[in-house]
Amino acid sequence: MIRQIGSILFLCNVLIVAQDRIGVPKFHFYSPKEYNGGTQIWSAAQDREGVMYFASGGHDAGVLQFDGQTWRKITLDGQRSVFSIATDDSGTVWVGSLSEWGFLKPDASGSMQYHSLSKAWGDSAKKIRHVWRTVVFNNEVFFGALDGVIRYAQGKAHWIRPKRTFHYMLPATRSLWIKDRDEGLMRWDTARTAFVAVPGGDFFKSIILVAMVDFERHAYWVITANDGIYTYNDSTGLIKKLKTNMPLENLKISNAVRMKNGEIIVTSTLQGIFVMDSTGRIRMHADNRDARGLSDTKFAFHAADGSVWFGHNNGLSVSDFYSPITFIRNEKGIDGAVTGVMRFGGKIVAGTTQGLWESVSDEILPELLTFRKIKGTDFSVYGMDTMFTRLIIYGGDFAILDTNRKVLFQTLEIGPRAIAKLPSRHNTILAAHRNILYAVDVFSFSMKPIHTFDDEVTAIVLDRSDQDGACYYWMSLRNQGVVYVRVDKNAILHIMAAHTMKGLNAYSNLSVLDNQTYILNGEEVYRLTIDAESKVIRSNLDAMFTSVRGGVDINHILLRNKEFWIVKGYRFYKLIPLAADRWQLDSTISIPGDPIYIDPQDSVTWFAGTEGVARWDHRVTRDYALRFPVLIRRIILNNDSLLRSGSISGAAIFPESFEISYAFNSLTLYFSASHYHDISALRFSWKMEGFTDEWTDWSEESRAIYTNLNEGEYTFRVRAKNIYGVIGEEASYHFRILPPWYRTWWFRVIVLSVIAFILWRVYLYRVHRLLAVERLRVKIASDLHDDIGSNLSKIAMYSELVQETDDPKETKPMLKAIGDLSRNVISSMSDIVWSIDARNDRVTDLNLRMQNFAHDLLGRKNITVKFESTGMDEAITLPVLVKQNVYLI
């Protein structure tokens, strides 16, 4: 049983906006100001790392490069307009311009640089004017112009000339074509290295061809600019006009591309974008009414992540064409805020604040539904459900319709917010209006009040029925909580249990899912059970939603194919039960809007949201877990020096930039991800191993800054998560910070060597000093022995003679000799002490000593002494031996 869901406040905000057309996905537009390039975007290409390249013409022309975060522009000589672009498996980007062709190749730092191939042609290059198409085919590059095709193979260029004039080259998946004005359609023959005529090709001589789309072997679509689409068999030459459900003639079709799901996108410079299936049925058309610039579209490019890029006359746009979600806008017949959608009587019925609407066309392609208003439904619809063979309208006015969508009953007397079947009484439902519960017969339209509560009833769900015909219900009351009631076969209500719960409101929702009853009030989720004593037991399940950021904030919970889904913040999420009381949020499918109906007939869930009415077809599958590369795009040192540019993916080590000087130990790393579905939803996390082992929290920031890193080896790792919660292929960069010169091994060796040398010199100095002291001691001992010892021996000898002699006359000369010898000993001792005294080391002390000696010695003999010394530096000190040798010589 489908119940009313969603609050009136929310429903007032779900008006169908005019820009949300049926089947049209969202487009994100980039203006020339945003990408800083020319106004005209002619073609696109994608390299093996997922980086996008665009050929830009007009003012500020060049090759535009976009990695999902940053736009860069690579200019050709003279800022020439770029008309065509292509990439090969090696990462080379091939470029065609005005009388100019060449390629982009990364330099040593990884930055893309342009290299001209046309310069080698000299003035002959001027004969090749607009290179409208550049194609990589069979490992060869073809630069196509009206004046000829330049084939570049194995490093050599060859000019393939037309008989008169070529038109566009037309690449297909397995072949390469061109239109010659005289020959018509031609195909490249690798063996003959030439474009050759094909059966029936002359049919297209006077038709402008813009694209070839291949299907089965020999089967092609030939896309023309103004003559629609032809089917062509290159084996038989059979040509037929493709019938489409919309005319494609005179639309100035510019290009076509086949998507992975087999659909074809056709672009027009007058009418925008058409999406067709393989039968030629156009299932979607988009133009300026849907997104800026779409009416004038020059090309479509299918990227590796499933997104489709479009080039316009004044910008670029990107969209996701693989989404199973489609939108309906009011030009399809619906008016008002949509409150419910369901299948009834073989039609899709939509309820709005302005009435009821039924589908009238395109049941084969549900996304192309159109609607008309059901007569007599000029009332507001806030909830609807099917009961037996009746459509019940409630929540505002109360009405009953039959399977022909005819209004059988309508009343303004009651406006029930909740209804439920009463199986024990045929054709009877329970309808709650404020605090009164009615039993309503949906065929006789009788309304009988069966119980009056003390509070407003906001929701009713049937729990079970027994063999006696009694039915058991859960009911939520606005202020008092929940009650468990029994309604017998006579429609008499008995309250079995009650439980007070705070925080409920008029829009609290009851749901029975997988035999469990849940109540939600927007902030909390409870599971309700009854014990053996008929007491209400509530179980708070907040812990089940711990992975839902910002609190629970759940609007609804429902079960689809035994899968639990919740509505949180007007987005629809799938829940994965990990345990009985713990669930995990699966963000791989996050749909805007409030689910209002699950259509079991065609596996469709309908949503009412701020985008309008959304239809999710569960049969349309896509690889949400498709991996995508994360790229390290630039590494800047000290905020001003480029270390590395380009695309670093996987685990990268570059020998030329592996070692980084300590003077540049502050790094800024810029990164991106090659995923273009809702780029604003990309989140990044990173860590620098060697600095920290912890990943950062998921963030919109696309750069990491590290300052003053110490010397050592580091590995920077970064990962990205897209809008579907899929984590891309991690990128890492390994490098080493060299130590400063004062912490290098050779500096340590030098320091240790200097210290060893100093210690060695100190040692030698000390040894030298010890030896000098020893020599001085030996010299003093020698002097004492030779001079003083000799005199003392003489004194001893004279003393013995004096003792043995009694004659005074004989002893007097000996005593005189003893006195002279004693004075000599004293003088010698004085000289020795003076010579070793450090206070007498100056040359002036020696000079003074010599003067005193000369005066004492010669003055006794009455000899006049004149002693002169000039130019003597008083600061000069003399070693002991020098003083002795000079003074005692």
Beta strands, then each sheet from edge to edge (+ up, - down):
strand 1: 27-30
strand 2: 40-46
strand 3: 52-57
strand 4: 62-66
strand 5: 71-74
strand 6: 82-87
strand 7: 93-97
strand 8: 101-106
strand 9: 112-116
strand 10: 131-137
strand 11: 140-145
strand 12: 148-153
strand 13: 156-160
strand 14: 166-171
strand 15: 176-180
strand 16: 184-189
strand 17: 194-197
strand 18: 209-214
strand 19: 219-224
strand 20: 229-233
strand 21: 239-241
strand 22: 253-258
strand 23: 264-268
strand 24: 272-276
strand 25: 282-286
strand 26: 297-302
strand 27: 307-312
strand 28: 315-320
strand 29: 325-328
strand 30: 338-344
strand 31: 347-352
strand 32: 355-361
strand 33: 370-373
strand 34: 383-387
strand 35: 390-394
strand 36: 398-401
strand 37: 407-411
strand 38: 418-421
strand 39: 428-433
strand 40: 436-441
strand 41: 447-452
strand 42: 457-465
strand 43: 471-477
strand 44: 481-487
strand 45: 493-499
strand 46: 509-513
strand 47: 516-520
strand 48: 525-530
strand 49: 536-540
strand 50: 554-560
strand 51: 563-568
strand 52: 571-579
strand 53: 582-592
strand 54: 594-599
strand 55: 604-609
strand 56: 612-617
strand 57: 630-637
strand 58: 641-648
strand 59: 651-652
strand 60: 659-660
strand 61: 667-673
strand 62: 683-689
strand 63: 703-706
strand 64: 712-721
strand 65: 731-737
sheet 1: 1+ 28- 27+ 26-
sheet 2: 2+ 3- 4+ 5-
sheet 3: 6+ 7- 8+ 9-
sheet 4: 10+ 11- 12+ 13-
sheet 5: 14+ 15- 16+ 17-
sheet 6: 18+ 19- 20+ 21-
sheet 7: 22+ 23- 24+ 25-
sheet 8: 29+ 56- 55+ 54-
sheet 9: 30+ 31- 32+ 33-
sheet 10: 34+ 35- 36+ 37-
sheet 11: 38+ 39- 40+ 41-
sheet 12: 42+ 43- 44+ 45-
sheet 13: 46+ 47- 48+ 49-
sheet 14: 50+ 51- 52+ 53-
sheet 15: 58+ 57- 61+ 63-
sheet 16: 59+ 65+ 60+
sheet 17: 59+ 65+ 64- 62+
end
